[in-house]
Amino acid sequence: MKRYFLLFLLFFFAFNSKAQQDPQFSQYIFNNLSFNPGSSGSETAILATALHRSQWVGFEDAPVSTNFSVQSPLSILNGGVGLNILTDKIGQNEFLSLNLSYAYQHEIYGGKLGIGFSVGVIQDEIDGANIITQEPDPSIPSSVDKASGLDFGLGLFYSSEKLYVGVSSKHLNEPTISTSVDIINFKRHYYLTSGYIHSLNDKFDLKPSILIKTEGVTSTVDLTSLLEYNKKLWGGVTYRPSTRAVILLGMNINEDLRFGFSYDVPTISVSNSGTFEFMLGYSFKIDYNKVVKGFKNPRFL
């Protein structure tokens, strides 16, 4: 039963959809660069973050998304640069996005305002050779078929010791890529995000945040609240109205390395259909006179 359910979803998304929606990660607070180029170089450290998300666990060929980003300030450019790589695979269909970003960082109101842009390549690929049907289907390619296009983005990102606010847009040029299977239109996506640190006492910090995403037709809202203990351990929940709740846990393993885990509580009564996500991050302090050292970000990342 689960296999037929997934095959239906694969067919619907891979062959009938005309607009591409970007995958969403539950631990978005650890990787603003994935949707806002204005955050490039906003910290005085080289930040590397990896996210891995497995959906509908228990289904064969279920969706799997990965996101890797690295960013660094560059004083010679009065700002910072970043690299963001995203893959999203469901069945024999795989989406790839690779973006380079730059942000001019300007000190203002006790923090930094980043004005950034990104340029990159998006690619859609389908491996028709591994799609098995009862009868031959001429609409399915007999081998790997792929197409690509250019992609652009813009973003503003303000951050201080206690607060961050960002507004951004991806797929500004609304690229269209065509394979032998379908024509995919990438709609312009808009993001609004914000977060705050409220110190309850010398041990506990409360970190509420929000992420709003829309492409002009549908919208999603993530309302997140994390409680951090002694700058070491954190736990919390994310609520998506009319969708699902997410449980988040994590820890700073040492002053350089951090690890996070989230579980999306399923909204359909199918066994083993939850969604798991893992986050791994590392920070490097930049010292131009000495060897690069590990560095623990005191704020959100």
Short mmCIF file of the C-alpha atoms (twelve columns), coordinates in Angstrom:
data_MODEL
# 
_entry.id   MODEL 
# 
loop_
_atom_site.group_PDB 
_atom_site.id 
_atom_site.type_symbol 
_atom_site.label_atom_id 
_atom_site.label_alt_id 
_atom_site.label_comp_id 
_atom_site.label_asym_id 
_atom_site.label_seq_id 
_atom_site.Cartn_x 
_atom_site.Cartn_y 
_atom_site.Cartn_z 
_atom_site.pdbx_PDB_model_num 
ATOM 1   C CA . MET A 1   0.000  0.000  0.000   1 
ATOM 2   C CA . LYS A 2   2.784  2.425  0.933   1 
ATOM 3   C CA . ARG A 3   4.622  1.688  -2.322  1 
ATOM 4   C CA . TYR A 4   1.560  2.542  -4.452  1 
ATOM 5   C CA . PHE A 5   0.980  5.693  -2.421  1 
ATOM 6   C CA . LEU A 6   4.553  6.851  -3.016  1 
ATOM 7   C CA . LEU A 7   4.423  5.986  -6.740  1 
ATOM 8   C CA . PHE A 8   1.369  8.202  -7.051  1 
ATOM 9   C CA . LEU A 9   3.177  11.068 -5.352  1 
ATOM 10  C CA . LEU A 10  6.253  10.579 -7.519  1 
ATOM 11  C CA . PHE A 11  4.136  10.689 -10.659 1 
ATOM 12  C CA . PHE A 12  2.275  13.760 -9.485  1 
ATOM 13  C CA . PHE A 13  5.363  15.772 -8.537  1 
ATOM 14  C CA . ALA A 14  7.740  14.642 -11.264 1 
ATOM 15  C CA . PHE A 15  5.430  14.687 -14.284 1 
ATOM 16  C CA . ASN A 16  2.482  16.952 -13.566 1 
ATOM 17  C CA . SER A 17  3.838  19.872 -11.600 1 
ATOM 18  C CA . LYS A 18  4.652  22.998 -13.562 1 
ATOM 19  C CA . ALA A 19  6.114  25.083 -10.749 1 
ATOM 20  C CA . GLN A 20  9.096  24.090 -8.635  1 
ATOM 21  C CA . GLN A 21  8.857  24.663 -4.886  1 
ATOM 22  C CA . ASP A 22  12.122 24.823 -2.955  1 
ATOM 23  C CA . PRO A 23  12.518 22.188 -0.225  1 
ATOM 24  C CA . GLN A 24  12.220 23.467 3.310   1 
ATOM 25  C CA . PHE A 25  14.378 22.482 6.277   1 
ATOM 26  C CA . SER A 26  13.126 22.463 9.857   1 
ATOM 27  C CA . GLN A 27  16.470 23.705 11.245  1 
ATOM 28  C CA . TYR A 28  16.453 26.827 9.061   1 
ATOM 29  C CA . ILE A 29  17.764 28.961 11.928  1 
ATOM 30  C CA . PHE A 30  21.216 27.421 11.474  1 
ATOM 31  C CA . ASN A 31  21.521 28.253 7.781   1 
ATOM 32  C CA . ASN A 32  20.111 31.625 6.750   1 
ATOM 33  C CA . LEU A 33  22.457 31.594 3.763   1 
ATOM 34  C CA . SER A 34  20.313 28.929 2.088   1 
ATOM 35  C CA . PHE A 35  17.600 31.511 1.389   1 
ATOM 36  C CA . ASN A 36  19.186 34.911 2.104   1 
ATOM 37  C CA . PRO A 37  22.462 35.955 0.405   1 
ATOM 38  C CA . GLY A 38  22.498 39.068 2.604   1 
ATOM 39  C CA . SER A 39  23.741 36.911 5.496   1 
ATOM 40  C CA . SER A 40  27.026 36.164 3.678   1 
ATOM 41  C CA . GLY A 41  29.903 37.066 6.000   1 
ATOM 42  C CA . SER A 42  27.671 38.453 8.739   1 
ATOM 43  C CA . GLU A 43  29.812 36.706 11.378  1 
ATOM 44  C CA . THR A 44  33.513 37.143 12.171  1 
ATOM 45  C CA . ALA A 45  34.133 33.488 11.365  1 
ATOM 46  C CA . ILE A 46  34.090 30.954 8.563   1 
ATOM 47  C CA . LEU A 47  30.875 28.998 9.035   1 
ATOM 48  C CA . ALA A 48  30.217 25.585 7.480   1 
ATOM 49  C CA . THR A 49  26.809 23.925 7.887   1 
ATOM 50  C CA . ALA A 50  25.397 20.666 6.541   1 
ATOM 51  C CA . LEU A 51  21.748 19.575 6.725   1 
ATOM 52  C CA . HIS A 52  20.308 16.198 5.737   1 
ATOM 53  C CA . ARG A 53  16.548 15.608 5.617   1 
ATOM 54  C CA . SER A 54  14.770 12.276 5.049   1 
ATOM 55  C CA . GLN A 55  11.000 12.440 4.520   1 
ATOM 56  C CA . TRP A 56  8.332  9.728  4.691   1 
ATOM 57  C CA . VAL A 57  10.711 7.294  6.352   1 
ATOM 58  C CA . GLY A 58  9.593  3.754  5.591   1 
ATOM 59  C CA . PHE A 59  8.666  4.412  1.961   1 
ATOM 60  C CA . GLU A 60  10.925 3.226  -0.829  1 
ATOM 61  C CA . ASP A 61  12.460 6.059  -2.910  1 
ATOM 62  C CA . ALA A 62  11.125 8.656  -0.462  1 
ATOM 63  C CA . PRO A 63  12.293 12.304 -0.716  1 
ATOM 64  C CA . VAL A 64  15.801 13.073 0.547   1 
ATOM 65  C CA . SER A 65  17.194 16.626 0.717   1 
ATOM 66  C CA . THR A 66  20.692 17.813 1.575   1 
ATOM 67  C CA . ASN A 67  22.031 21.322 2.004   1 
ATOM 68  C CA . PHE A 68  25.655 22.360 2.452   1 
ATOM 69  C CA . SER A 69  26.794 25.931 2.876   1 
ATOM 70  C CA . VAL A 70  29.982 27.754 3.766   1 
ATOM 71  C CA . GLN A 71  30.429 31.480 4.236   1 
ATOM 72  C CA . SER A 72  33.228 33.809 5.262   1 
ATOM 73  C CA . PRO A 73  33.777 37.523 5.846   1 
ATOM 74  C CA . LEU A 74  36.259 39.223 3.515   1 
ATOM 75  C CA . SER A 75  37.484 42.598 4.739   1 
ATOM 76  C CA . ILE A 76  39.045 43.335 1.366   1 
ATOM 77  C CA . LEU A 77  35.532 43.272 -0.129  1 
ATOM 78  C CA . ASN A 78  33.892 45.123 2.789   1 
ATOM 79  C CA . GLY A 79  31.592 42.169 3.293   1 
ATOM 80  C CA . GLY A 80  31.495 38.422 2.856   1 
ATOM 81  C CA . VAL A 81  31.035 35.584 0.396   1 
ATOM 82  C CA . GLY A 82  29.161 32.312 0.514   1 
ATOM 83  C CA . LEU A 83  28.531 29.028 -1.272  1 
ATOM 84  C CA . ASN A 84  25.257 27.126 -1.002  1 
ATOM 85  C CA . ILE A 85  24.636 23.673 -2.507  1 
ATOM 86  C CA . LEU A 86  21.213 22.032 -2.391  1 
ATOM 87  C CA . THR A 87  20.040 18.646 -3.657  1 
ATOM 88  C CA . ASP A 88  16.490 17.327 -3.502  1 
ATOM 89  C CA . LYS A 89  15.770 13.778 -4.673  1 
ATOM 90  C CA . ILE A 90  12.482 11.906 -4.914  1 
ATOM 91  C CA . GLY A 91  12.469 8.572  -6.682  1 
ATOM 92  C CA . GLN A 92  14.423 8.888  -9.934  1 
ATOM 93  C CA . ASN A 93  14.052 12.673 -10.063 1 
ATOM 94  C CA . GLU A 94  16.800 14.889 -8.615  1 
ATOM 95  C CA . PHE A 95  17.048 18.662 -8.309  1 
ATOM 96  C CA . LEU A 96  20.385 20.448 -7.840  1 
ATOM 97  C CA . SER A 97  21.061 24.075 -6.972  1 
ATOM 98  C CA . LEU A 98  24.496 25.697 -6.650  1 
ATOM 99  C CA . ASN A 99  24.779 29.375 -5.735  1 
ATOM 100 C CA . LEU A 100 27.613 31.802 -5.023  1 
ATOM 101 C CA . SER A 101 26.776 34.895 -2.994  1 
ATOM 102 C CA . TYR A 102 28.283 38.193 -1.899  1 
ATOM 103 C CA . ALA A 103 27.012 40.682 0.673   1 
ATOM 104 C CA . TYR A 104 28.230 44.164 1.477   1 
ATOM 105 C CA . GLN A 105 28.253 44.498 5.272   1 
ATOM 106 C CA . HIS A 106 27.564 47.898 6.822   1 
ATOM 107 C CA . GLU A 107 27.630 48.588 10.564  1 
ATOM 108 C CA . ILE A 108 24.402 50.223 11.678  1 
ATOM 109 C CA . TYR A 109 22.398 50.542 14.909  1 
ATOM 110 C CA . GLY A 110 24.752 48.349 16.919  1 
ATOM 111 C CA . GLY A 111 24.771 45.539 14.369  1 
ATOM 112 C CA . LYS A 112 25.462 44.740 10.724  1 
ATOM 113 C CA . LEU A 113 23.264 45.184 7.687   1 
ATOM 114 C CA . GLY A 114 24.130 42.868 4.808   1 
ATOM 115 C CA . ILE A 115 23.032 43.745 1.276   1 
ATOM 116 C CA . GLY A 116 23.624 40.685 -0.836  1 
ATOM 117 C CA . PHE A 117 23.012 38.965 -4.118  1 
ATOM 118 C CA . SER A 118 23.551 35.447 -5.431  1 
ATOM 119 C CA . VAL A 119 24.110 33.881 -8.818  1 
ATOM 120 C CA . GLY A 120 24.089 30.199 -9.606  1 
ATOM 121 C CA . VAL A 121 22.872 27.234 -11.581 1 
ATOM 122 C CA . ILE A 122 19.808 25.050 -11.099 1 
ATOM 123 C CA . GLN A 123 19.432 21.624 -12.670 1 
ATOM 124 C CA . ASP A 124 16.663 19.055 -12.900 1 
ATOM 125 C CA . GLU A 125 17.471 15.434 -13.721 1 
ATOM 126 C CA . ILE A 126 15.449 12.277 -14.213 1 
ATOM 127 C CA . ASP A 127 16.873 8.772  -14.577 1 
ATOM 128 C CA . GLY A 128 14.328 7.135  -16.852 1 
ATOM 129 C CA . ALA A 129 16.350 3.914  -17.145 1 
ATOM 130 C CA . ASN A 130 15.434 3.010  -13.552 1 
ATOM 131 C CA . ILE A 131 11.714 3.746  -13.868 1 
ATOM 132 C CA . ILE A 132 9.835  0.459  -14.233 1 
ATOM 133 C CA . THR A 133 6.343  0.462  -15.766 1 
ATOM 134 C CA . GLN A 134 3.973  -2.371 -16.709 1 
ATOM 135 C CA . GLU A 135 3.822  -1.113 -20.294 1 
ATOM 136 C CA . PRO A 136 6.311  1.041  -22.257 1 
ATOM 137 C CA . ASP A 137 5.673  4.755  -21.812 1 
ATOM 138 C CA . PRO A 138 7.133  6.973  -24.560 1 
ATOM 139 C CA . SER A 139 6.953  10.021 -22.286 1 
ATOM 140 C CA . ILE A 140 9.601  8.513  -19.974 1 
ATOM 141 C CA . PRO A 141 13.219 8.867  -21.202 1 
ATOM 142 C CA . SER A 142 15.202 5.667  -21.675 1 
ATOM 143 C CA . SER A 143 18.300 7.148  -20.015 1 
ATOM 144 C CA . VAL A 144 19.350 10.058 -17.826 1 
ATOM 145 C CA . ASP A 145 17.763 13.318 -18.989 1 
ATOM 146 C CA . LYS A 146 18.717 16.679 -17.480 1 
ATOM 147 C CA . ALA A 147 18.349 20.401 -18.080 1 
ATOM 148 C CA . SER A 148 19.722 23.491 -16.336 1 
ATOM 149 C CA . GLY A 149 19.457 27.262 -16.154 1 
ATOM 150 C CA . LEU A 150 20.781 30.375 -14.434 1 
ATOM 151 C CA . ASP A 151 19.379 31.500 -11.091 1 
ATOM 152 C CA . PHE A 152 19.591 34.828 -9.223  1 
ATOM 153 C CA . GLY A 153 18.705 36.047 -5.738  1 
ATOM 154 C CA . LEU A 154 18.753 39.158 -3.521  1 
ATOM 155 C CA . GLY A 155 18.605 39.688 0.231   1 
ATOM 156 C CA . LEU A 156 18.865 42.075 3.154   1 
ATOM 157 C CA . PHE A 157 19.998 40.719 6.511   1 
ATOM 158 C CA . TYR A 158 20.427 42.668 9.756   1 
ATOM 159 C CA . SER A 159 22.033 41.015 12.775  1 
ATOM 160 C CA . SER A 160 23.183 42.086 16.225  1 
ATOM 161 C CA . GLU A 161 24.047 40.266 19.439  1 
ATOM 162 C CA . LYS A 162 20.374 39.663 20.308  1 
ATOM 163 C CA . LEU A 163 18.390 40.113 17.109  1 
ATOM 164 C CA . TYR A 164 18.339 39.242 13.421  1 
ATOM 165 C CA . VAL A 165 15.894 40.207 10.675  1 
ATOM 166 C CA . GLY A 166 16.055 39.238 7.025   1 
ATOM 167 C CA . VAL A 167 14.067 39.663 3.828   1 
ATOM 168 C CA . SER A 168 15.078 37.986 0.590   1 
ATOM 169 C CA . SER A 169 14.013 36.575 -2.748  1 
ATOM 170 C CA . LYS A 170 15.191 33.519 -4.705  1 
ATOM 171 C CA . HIS A 171 14.668 32.734 -8.406  1 
ATOM 172 C CA . LEU A 172 14.390 36.433 -9.192  1 
ATOM 173 C CA . ASN A 173 14.577 35.773 -12.921 1 
ATOM 174 C CA . GLU A 174 11.951 32.993 -12.678 1 
ATOM 175 C CA . PRO A 175 14.010 30.552 -14.773 1 
ATOM 176 C CA . THR A 176 12.420 27.854 -16.903 1 
ATOM 177 C CA . ILE A 177 14.180 24.575 -17.653 1 
ATOM 178 C CA . SER A 178 12.931 21.954 -20.083 1 
ATOM 179 C CA . THR A 179 13.530 18.220 -20.106 1 
ATOM 180 C CA . SER A 180 11.930 15.663 -22.383 1 
ATOM 181 C CA . VAL A 181 9.523  14.914 -19.541 1 
ATOM 182 C CA . ASP A 182 8.339  18.359 -18.532 1 
ATOM 183 C CA . ILE A 183 8.829  22.100 -18.549 1 
ATOM 184 C CA . ILE A 184 9.496  23.388 -15.041 1 
ATOM 185 C CA . ASN A 185 8.844  27.007 -14.149 1 
ATOM 186 C CA . PHE A 186 10.654 28.269 -11.062 1 
ATOM 187 C CA . LYS A 187 8.462  30.856 -9.411  1 
ATOM 188 C CA . ARG A 188 10.004 33.757 -7.565  1 
ATOM 189 C CA . HIS A 189 10.200 32.916 -3.833  1 
ATOM 190 C CA . TYR A 190 10.042 35.490 -1.035  1 
ATOM 191 C CA . TYR A 191 11.346 34.973 2.503   1 
ATOM 192 C CA . LEU A 192 10.910 36.908 5.726   1 
ATOM 193 C CA . THR A 193 12.739 35.733 8.829   1 
ATOM 194 C CA . SER A 194 13.518 37.029 12.292  1 
ATOM 195 C CA . GLY A 195 14.894 35.754 15.579  1 
ATOM 196 C CA . TYR A 196 15.663 37.043 19.059  1 
ATOM 197 C CA . ILE A 197 17.625 35.944 22.119  1 
ATOM 198 C CA . HIS A 198 15.976 36.556 25.498  1 
ATOM 199 C CA . SER A 199 18.161 35.732 28.520  1 
ATOM 200 C CA . LEU A 200 15.989 34.224 31.253  1 
ATOM 201 C CA . ASN A 201 18.930 33.988 33.682  1 
ATOM 202 C CA . ASP A 202 22.649 33.175 33.623  1 
ATOM 203 C CA . LYS A 203 21.916 29.588 32.496  1 
ATOM 204 C CA . PHE A 204 18.882 29.683 30.220  1 
ATOM 205 C CA . ASP A 205 18.253 31.590 26.974  1 
ATOM 206 C CA . LEU A 206 14.949 31.624 25.095  1 
ATOM 207 C CA . LYS A 207 15.318 31.907 21.301  1 
ATOM 208 C CA . PRO A 208 12.068 32.502 19.400  1 
ATOM 209 C CA . SER A 209 12.211 32.797 15.604  1 
ATOM 210 C CA . ILE A 210 9.947  32.881 12.571  1 
ATOM 211 C CA . LEU A 211 10.278 32.070 8.870   1 
ATOM 212 C CA . ILE A 212 7.641  33.005 6.298   1 
ATOM 213 C CA . LYS A 213 7.963  31.741 2.722   1 
ATOM 214 C CA . THR A 214 5.728  32.356 -0.281  1 
ATOM 215 C CA . GLU A 215 5.890  32.151 -4.044  1 
ATOM 216 C CA . GLY A 216 2.772  34.283 -4.480  1 
ATOM 217 C CA . VAL A 217 0.256  31.438 -4.436  1 
ATOM 218 C CA . THR A 218 0.916  29.387 -1.317  1 
ATOM 219 C CA . SER A 219 2.645  30.357 1.916   1 
ATOM 220 C CA . THR A 220 4.284  28.498 4.765   1 
ATOM 221 C CA . VAL A 221 5.014  29.782 8.264   1 
ATOM 222 C CA . ASP A 222 7.442  28.280 10.771  1 
ATOM 223 C CA . LEU A 223 7.118  29.476 14.367  1 
ATOM 224 C CA . THR A 224 10.068 28.183 16.402  1 
ATOM 225 C CA . SER A 225 10.980 28.436 20.051  1 
ATOM 226 C CA . LEU A 226 14.259 27.058 21.419  1 
ATOM 227 C CA . LEU A 227 15.402 26.908 25.018  1 
ATOM 228 C CA . GLU A 228 19.191 26.786 25.395  1 
ATOM 229 C CA . TYR A 229 20.940 25.685 28.577  1 
ATOM 230 C CA . ASN A 230 24.357 27.034 29.523  1 
ATOM 231 C CA . LYS A 231 25.261 27.766 25.851  1 
ATOM 232 C CA . LYS A 232 25.589 23.995 25.506  1 
ATOM 233 C CA . LEU A 233 22.274 22.170 25.002  1 
ATOM 234 C CA . TRP A 234 19.076 23.245 23.292  1 
ATOM 235 C CA . GLY A 235 15.623 21.879 22.689  1 
ATOM 236 C CA . GLY A 236 12.390 23.239 21.353  1 
ATOM 237 C CA . VAL A 237 9.483  23.001 18.970  1 
ATOM 238 C CA . THR A 238 8.435  24.430 15.631  1 
ATOM 239 C CA . TYR A 239 4.788  24.888 14.741  1 
ATOM 240 C CA . ARG A 240 3.544  25.100 11.148  1 
ATOM 241 C CA . PRO A 241 -0.128 26.118 11.126  1 
ATOM 242 C CA . SER A 242 -2.372 23.535 9.443   1 
ATOM 243 C CA . THR A 243 0.650  21.314 8.740   1 
ATOM 244 C CA . ARG A 244 2.679  19.724 11.522  1 
ATOM 245 C CA . ALA A 245 4.775  20.184 14.636  1 
ATOM 246 C CA . VAL A 246 8.524  19.686 14.756  1 
ATOM 247 C CA . ILE A 247 10.675 18.631 17.718  1 
ATOM 248 C CA . LEU A 248 14.236 20.000 17.800  1 
ATOM 249 C CA . LEU A 249 17.227 18.942 19.916  1 
ATOM 250 C CA . GLY A 250 20.921 19.793 19.740  1 
ATOM 251 C CA . MET A 251 24.162 20.566 21.470  1 
ATOM 252 C CA . ASN A 252 27.465 22.338 21.083  1 
ATOM 253 C CA . ILE A 253 29.805 19.346 21.218  1 
ATOM 254 C CA . ASN A 254 32.768 21.634 21.848  1 
ATOM 255 C CA . GLU A 255 33.678 25.245 21.140  1 
ATOM 256 C CA . ASP A 256 33.874 24.541 17.415  1 
ATOM 257 C CA . LEU A 257 31.425 21.764 16.579  1 
ATOM 258 C CA . ARG A 258 27.641 21.643 16.920  1 
ATOM 259 C CA . PHE A 259 25.041 18.980 16.168  1 
ATOM 260 C CA . GLY A 260 21.281 19.181 15.787  1 
ATOM 261 C CA . PHE A 261 18.365 16.810 15.220  1 
ATOM 262 C CA . SER A 262 14.716 17.385 14.366  1 
ATOM 263 C CA . TYR A 263 11.674 15.176 13.902  1 
ATOM 264 C CA . ASP A 264 8.586  16.289 11.989  1 
ATOM 265 C CA . VAL A 265 5.548  14.700 13.587  1 
ATOM 266 C CA . PRO A 266 3.544  13.067 10.740  1 
ATOM 267 C CA . THR A 267 0.067  14.354 9.953   1 
ATOM 268 C CA . ILE A 268 -1.096 11.214 8.132   1 
ATOM 269 C CA . SER A 269 -1.769 7.913  9.881   1 
ATOM 270 C CA . VAL A 270 0.803  5.852  7.974   1 
ATOM 271 C CA . SER A 271 3.286  3.928  10.117  1 
ATOM 272 C CA . ASN A 272 6.970  4.884  9.894   1 
ATOM 273 C CA . SER A 273 6.177  7.977  7.840   1 
ATOM 274 C CA . GLY A 274 7.885  10.611 9.971   1 
ATOM 275 C CA . THR A 275 10.554 13.010 8.748   1 
ATOM 276 C CA . PHE A 276 14.039 13.196 10.273  1 
ATOM 277 C CA . GLU A 277 16.639 15.910 9.846   1 
ATOM 278 C CA . PHE A 278 20.263 16.148 10.990  1 
ATOM 279 C CA . MET A 279 22.463 19.226 11.225  1 
ATOM 280 C CA . LEU A 280 26.232 19.453 11.598  1 
ATOM 281 C CA . GLY A 281 28.092 22.744 11.824  1 
ATOM 282 C CA . TYR A 282 31.636 23.932 12.334  1 
ATOM 283 C CA . SER A 283 33.043 27.424 12.946  1 
ATOM 284 C CA . PHE A 284 36.522 28.753 12.272  1 
ATOM 285 C CA . LYS A 285 37.809 31.966 13.769  1 
ATOM 286 C CA . ILE A 286 39.589 34.191 11.282  1 
ATOM 287 C CA . ASP A 287 42.959 35.504 12.436  1 
ATOM 288 C CA . TYR A 288 44.976 36.990 9.596   1 
ATOM 289 C CA . ASN A 289 48.164 36.973 11.658  1 
ATOM 290 C CA . LYS A 290 47.912 33.400 12.892  1 
ATOM 291 C CA . VAL A 291 46.651 30.019 11.812  1 
ATOM 292 C CA . VAL A 292 42.856 29.726 11.547  1 
ATOM 293 C CA . LYS A 293 41.355 28.492 14.816  1 
ATOM 294 C CA . GLY A 294 38.074 27.028 15.935  1 
ATOM 295 C CA . PHE A 295 35.465 29.554 17.016  1 
ATOM 296 C CA . LYS A 296 32.148 29.228 18.756  1 
ATOM 297 C CA . ASN A 297 29.543 31.670 17.486  1 
ATOM 298 C CA . PRO A 298 27.987 33.423 20.527  1 
ATOM 299 C CA . ARG A 299 24.768 34.244 18.754  1 
ATOM 300 C CA . PHE A 300 22.365 32.131 16.691  1 
ATOM 301 C CA . LEU A 301 24.603 29.848 14.683  1 
# 
